[in-house]
Amino acid sequence: MHGYSGDKQAYLTRLRRIEGQIRGLQRMVDDDAYCIDVLTQVSAATRALQAVALGLLEEHISHCVADAINVGGPEAEAKVKEASAAIARLVRS
């Protein structure tokens, strides 16, 4: 079971809302909306995706990584490295 399983429905709801934002962006471009208005909406969608990513990361650390650390051994080290790599990807984006 994944760390986010308890909040799966909330994540799906948020992702569907973001999907709607993206469809709205497509309509804006199709309708030749003003560039700054489109960019504003792109920024909002990006922030929404980042919020989902941070939530998933928090779930991963508090469940998967914490459980692996409690067990110890190579699995713990691997989970910490995996989490560090995920954080690095989020920081770069």
N, C-alpha and C positions, 0 to 999 in steps of 0.2 A: 504494500500500500504506500502511495506517495504522500509526502508531508502535506500537500495541499488538498488531499481528498476530503477533509472536513469542510473546506470552503469551496469545493469544486463548483457548486451552483453559482456562487457569487462571482467566481472568476469567469465562468461562462457568460454570465449576464454582462459583466464589464466588457468582455471581448466582443459580444454582440453589439453593444453600444458603440464600441470603437469601429466595428465593421460598418455601422450606420454612418459614422463620421466619415469614413473613407468613401462610402458611396456618395455622401454629400459633397465631398471634395471633387469626385468625378463629375458630378452634375455642375458644380461651380466652373470647372475648367471647360466642360462642354458648352456651358452658357456664356463663356467668355467673361467671367467675373473679374473684378479688379484684382491685380496681382497681390496687393497687400492683404486683401481680404482672404485670398486663397492661402497665402503664407501664414496668416493668423490661425486659420483652421488646421493647417499642417502642423503648426507648433502645438496646438491643443491636442491633436491626435497623438503626436510624439510624446507629450507629457503623460497622456493617458496610458500609452503602452509602457512607458517607463515606470509608472505607478504599479502596473500589473507585474512587471519584471521584478521590482523591488519587493513586492508582496510574496512572489514565488521564491525569491532568494531568501527572504526572512523565514518562510516556511521550511525551505530546504535546510537552512542552518539550524533552526530550532528542533527539527525532527531528525532528518537523515544524518546530518553531521553530528549532532549531539548524541544520537543513538550509537553511531560508529565510535565516537570517542569513549563512550561508556564501556563498549566492548573492548576497545583498544586494538593494538596490533597494526598490521599493514593496511587494513581496511580504514582505520581512523586516519592514518596519514594520507591515504588516497582521497578520502572525502574532504579533508581540509584543503588539499591541493586543488581538487575539483571546484570547491567553493571559491578559492582565491582566483582561479582562472575565470570563473563566472563574474566575479566582482570586477576583474580587470577588463573583461569584455564590456560590461555595463559602463565603466568609467570612460572607455575609449569611444563609446557611441554617443 
